[in-house]
């Protein structure tokens, strides 16, 4: 396979099992990408990630631009070398973080000025500088600089969409490296006609892959799923589709059913740091006193290191005693849950039984929601 | 080898290379034991410890008695099972922590009442309850309950020593399990005649191993080394000798030269959490801005995972960004430094070149102390 070729191994309904080739290896889709915001997936070593079978790791342009600086990372040899992750990587454009993390920001047609959340200094990102930063970082997949609006505000959504399209064009112009795939991002809030227009415009620009941005930011699940359907009817099926920042088990299943190939989210590692285990049967708060003497692993059918090795009683002890190892062990388990779910979804597509697999998986999650207590 | 047999493989001056057999495997001495205070060596998985070649892990009776409780650990299957460390373990008696951690304590002939540092509730430890707790925890080596005095206060040291001797007798009486080795502890502050008396009394009681307690708690290095010499002249050479709570590279070298077999200390993992790397050449504060673009590992000759994999620049970035992985990676390196030093000391004893090895190692550490900056 040549770089950035997207080969569809199997199709089942709207869903696809694919292979996307990058300079650092092939990504098998559908795939979930763990997030290493500051060039580290929190509390895990690269060896943990390899053991988990992770194939794609995301890192954040906004954070690395501010600290330690993309030029420093470039001089050390790029992000792969810096954090010692030898497999494919993806960087976002910084657009979303400017809107979600920075307290003061000023958007103009040229770009965004904002206050650093670290030291309060004024910084600026433009489509051109975002691409330059991402070229310095050197991920395999890089993202167009977009404007993420309030998804429910039509006026704002339309303006932000227009700017996102003009910025996408500028990103394509600015891009110089040939060993990186630049993905375009579809915006448009929850408004079908905006999303359709955005998908048309973005997919006409010749990107090797497309992303759906601005979801999972406050809209309803129904709106999110409807938006995915609308966008994917327009996006060309022969290119990979990436649903940005989405990562509950339910959303993975619903997204794959609607033709999404790539997901990322901080949820599994963030929940881990808040004592919560993601399982086939919903979430489990391991802080719960009911687990104090529970000899069982988090999930008896889970094959992750944490479940193969430790009891709920021990995990609860680590949490109560405020031991760092709790975060590590729960991050391993939660990432395994999503990585394994993506692998299982892929296998179900290949075997032409996605709908029944999805129904069964959703039913288990639904049972957990309606039950009083996980046992 | 039968359990708790101490076989001397080689002798070089006062130093010995030995094998101490326990129900969970053979310990090769001299050895450094990482400390897992709350049933976890902070920020590391058991797999990390195995990869580091750790053979003996210490855990703290005081902490586990208070949380999660020794009876709970016993019901889960004991400490090895609870924290999933399959190799030899050692628990201290709780005596030292009562004196160092608890704000209010009242000592009487029978035992010690103290305020829990966790919830302020009143707790009590006696020689009998310390042994019972340690039997519930189930380590391979357990320690007699002792009183740790101010090492410079002769009156107090003498009283505490007398009580330690009477308590040692009661610990021997209280002990029921046959699969644990109970070590006696020599006290007596920095006073040669007290230390000699304590070593005589304790070694007359028939313990399978002996420890030197109450050092590295405020006395000078000269007093510490002199005390080790005095005590080891009296302790029988055919039994293992454990220097409690001591763990700088210098102290390992000086201790082994004077006939110590076992060391433990929180220093390597504590320094790691404070951004400090222990090396053959002294300590390195990785927070230092001078390391921001340093492509080298902490120590180019070190074979640990951290040094084989990451640059100082990356470690500094993790520290500045307050990422947990910094603690994990520095703990791996610091523990490797001490475990490897102990292994090298052992090899030097076997090859009859301990003094020259020690001279060279001490010279490197001395150079670091007198240099302005580690480069």
HADDOCK unambig.tbl for C-alpha pairs under 7 A between the chains (distance, minus, plus):
assign (segid A and resid 42 and name CA) (segid B and resid 323 and name CA) 6.69 0.50 0.50
assign (segid A and resid 42 and name CA) (segid B and resid 324 and name CA) 6.60 0.50 0.50
assign (segid A and resid 42 and name CA) (segid B and resid 325 and name CA) 6.74 0.50 0.50
assign (segid A and resid 43 and name CA) (segid B and resid 324 and name CA) 5.21 0.50 0.50
assign (segid A and resid 43 and name CA) (segid B and resid 325 and name CA) 4.96 0.50 0.50
assign (segid A and resid 44 and name CA) (segid B and resid 325 and name CA) 6.41 0.50 0.50
assign (segid A and resid 68 and name CA) (segid B and resid 317 and name CA) 6.29 0.50 0.50
assign (segid A and resid 72 and name CA) (segid B and resid 293 and name CA) 6.92 0.50 0.50
assign (segid A and resid 76 and name CA) (segid B and resid 295 and name CA) 6.56 0.50 0.50
assign (segid A and resid 82 and name CA) (segid B and resid 314 and name CA) 6.17 0.50 0.50
assign (segid A and resid 83 and name CA) (segid B and resid 314 and name CA) 6.84 0.50 0.50
assign (segid A and resid 84 and name CA) (segid B and resid 309 and name CA) 6.91 0.50 0.50
assign (segid A and resid 293 and name CA) (segid B and resid 72 and name CA) 6.91 0.50 0.50
assign (segid A and resid 295 and name CA) (segid B and resid 76 and name CA) 6.56 0.50 0.50
assign (segid A and resid 309 and name CA) (segid B and resid 84 and name CA) 6.90 0.50 0.50
assign (segid A and resid 314 and name CA) (segid B and resid 82 and name CA) 6.17 0.50 0.50
assign (segid A and resid 314 and name CA) (segid B and resid 83 and name CA) 6.84 0.50 0.50
assign (segid A and resid 317 and name CA) (segid B and resid 68 and name CA) 6.29 0.50 0.50
assign (segid A and resid 323 and name CA) (segid B and resid 42 and name CA) 6.69 0.50 0.50
assign (segid A and resid 324 and name CA) (segid B and resid 42 and name CA) 6.60 0.50 0.50
assign (segid A and resid 324 and name CA) (segid B and resid 43 and name CA) 5.22 0.50 0.50
assign (segid A and resid 325 and name CA) (segid B and resid 42 and name CA) 6.73 0.50 0.50
assign (segid A and resid 325 and name CA) (segid B and resid 43 and name CA) 4.97 0.50 0.50
assign (segid A and resid 325 and name CA) (segid B and resid 44 and name CA) 6.43 0.50 0.50
